[in-house]
């Protein structure tokens, strides 16, 4: 369970989902506690849900930020230690306004028993095998701290940030269990999303990134 986290990735949506599609999540099972970073089809934007002991929190970026057949860099930072905090969303290195859909209540719920998953579409939570994400993911990273705006911009421009890096998955293969290219060794499950198609300008990282 991460009190603070930053998630960054490149995404190229080939089609919008009927309801929603998860870019990345960590949850013990469908409908259980955890966090979920996903696209919401109704508004064609990115959204973050975080479970708390009483009521989950849900936030989204401005509407109509994602487009089909176009590489876009997305990122979110969130500090769950205080229910008054809100996530910060970034599109192509630019910070965007956050809208609170559901304010959280209680303390952050544990996701220690959950798997890290990418590319699931369907029931929230767990690493399901239902419909695939209709898009391509590349260069996925998660940090155990809040990255600054300049740091998010530097990742968008192709630089590597090592401080606080918890996992780094370039997603250059089609294996369902993707190797972590950071020094931590956390594998992740890729469910349905297309990989092995890096965004323009992507360069193979030096291994491992420490």
Residue pairs with C-beta under 8 A, 6 or more apart in sequence:
1 108
1 109
1 110
1 111
1 112
2 80
2 144
2 166
3 79
3 80
3 81
3 108
4 77
4 78
4 79
4 80
4 81
4 144
4 145
4 146
5 35
5 77
5 78
5 80
5 142
5 143
5 144
5 145
5 146
6 75
6 76
6 77
6 141
6 142
6 143
6 145
6 146
6 147
6 152
6 164
7 23
7 24
7 37
7 75
7 76
7 140
7 141
7 142
7 143
8 73
8 74
8 75
8 90
8 139
8 140
8 141
8 142
8 147
8 152
8 155
8 156
9 23
9 24
9 73
9 74
9 75
9 137
9 138
9 139
9 140
9 141
10 71
10 72
10 73
10 74
10 137
10 138
10 139
10 198
10 199
10 202
11 23
11 66
11 71
11 72
11 73
11 74
11 135
11 136
11 137
11 138
12 69
12 70
12 71
12 72
12 135
12 136
12 138
12 197
12 199
13 39
13 66
13 67
13 68
13 69
13 70
13 72
13 134
13 135
14 68
14 69
14 134
14 135
14 136
14 194
15 68
15 134
15 135
16 39
16 41
16 44
16 66
16 68
16 134
17 39
17 41
17 121
17 131
17 133
17 134
18 41
19 41
20 38
20 39
20 40
20 41
20 47
20 121
21 38
21 39
21 41
21 119
21 120
21 121
21 133
21 134
21 135
22 36
22 37
22 38
22 117
22 118
22 119
22 120
22 121
22 124
22 133
23 37
23 38
23 39
23 46
23 74
23 118
23 119
23 133
23 137
24 37
24 116
24 117
24 118
24 140
24 142
25 34
25 35
25 36
25 37
25 38
25 116
25 117
25 120
25 124
25 125
26 34
26 35
26 111
26 114
26 115
26 116
26 117
27 33
27 34
27 35
27 36
27 51
27 111
27 114
27 117
27 124
27 125
27 126
28 34
28 111
28 113
28 114
28 125
28 126
29 114
29 125
29 126
30 123
30 124
30 125
30 126
30 128
31 123
31 124
31 125
32 51
32 114
32 125
32 126
33 51
33 109
33 110
33 111
34 51
34 109
34 111
34 114
34 125
35 48
35 49
35 50
35 51
35 111
36 48
36 49
36 124
36 125
37 46
37 47
37 48
37 76
38 46
38 47
38 49
39 45
39 46
39 47
39 66
40 46
40 47
40 60
43 60
43 63
43 64
44 63
44 64
44 65
44 66
44 67
45 60
45 61
45 62
45 63
45 64
45 65
45 66
46 60
46 61
46 65
46 66
46 74
46 76
46 89
46 91
47 58
47 59
47 60
47 61
47 101
48 58
48 59
48 60
48 76
48 78
48 87
48 89
49 56
49 57
49 58
49 124
50 56
50 57
50 58
50 78
50 80
50 104
50 108
51 108
51 109
51 111
52 80
52 83
52 104
52 105
52 106
52 107
52 108
52 109
53 105
53 106
53 107
53 108
53 109
54 104
54 105
54 106
55 102
55 103
55 104
55 105
55 106
56 102
56 104
57 83
57 100
57 102
57 103
57 104
58 100
58 101
58 102
59 86
59 87
59 89
59 98
59 99
59 100
59 101
60 89
60 98
60 99
60 101
61 89
61 91
61 96
61 97
61 98
61 99
62 96
62 97
62 99
65 72
65 91
65 96
66 72
71 138
71 199
71 200
72 91
72 92
73 90
73 91
73 92
73 93
73 155
73 156
73 199
74 89
74 90
74 91
75 89
75 90
75 147
75 152
75 155
75 156
76 87
76 88
76 89
76 90
77 87
77 88
77 146
77 147
77 152
78 85
78 86
78 87
78 88
78 146
79 85
79 146
80 104
80 108
81 108
83 103
83 104
83 105
83 106
86 98
86 100
87 98
88 95
88 98
89 95
89 96
89 98
90 96
90 149
90 152
90 156
92 156
93 152
93 153
93 155
93 156
93 157
95 149
95 152
114 125
114 126
115 126
115 127
115 188
115 189
116 142
116 167
116 186
116 188
116 189
117 126
117 127
117 188
117 189
117 190
117 191
118 137
118 140
118 169
118 171
118 178
118 188
118 189
118 190
118 191
118 193
119 132
119 133
119 137
119 190
119 191
119 192
119 193
120 126
120 127
120 128
120 130
120 133
120 191
120 192
121 130
121 131
121 132
121 133
121 134
121 192
122 128
122 130
122 131
123 130
127 189
127 191
128 191
129 191
129 192
130 192
131 192
132 191
132 192
132 193
132 194
133 191
133 192
133 193
133 194
135 193
135 194
136 193
136 194
136 195
136 197
137 171
137 190
137 193
137 194
137 195
138 170
138 171
138 195
138 197
138 198
138 199
138 202
139 170
139 171
139 198
139 199
139 202
140 167
140 168
140 169
140 170
140 171
140 188
141 155
141 161
141 165
141 167
141 168
141 169
142 165
142 166
142 167
143 161
143 164
143 165
143 166
144 164
144 166
145 163
145 164
147 155
147 161
147 164
151 161
154 161
155 161
158 201
158 202
158 203
160 205
160 209
162 209
162 210
165 182
165 184
165 209
166 182
166 184
166 186
167 180
167 182
167 184
167 186
167 188
168 180
168 181
168 182
168 205
168 209
169 178
169 179
169 180
169 181
169 188
169 190
170 181
170 198
170 202
170 204
170 205
171 178
171 190
171 195
171 196
171 198
172 195
172 196
172 198
172 204
173 179
173 195
173 196
174 195
174 196
175 190
176 189
176 190
176 191
177 187
177 188
177 189
177 190
178 187
178 188
178 189
178 190
178 195
179 187
180 186
180 187
180 188
181 205
181 207
181 208
181 209
182 208
182 209
182 210
183 208
183 209
183 210
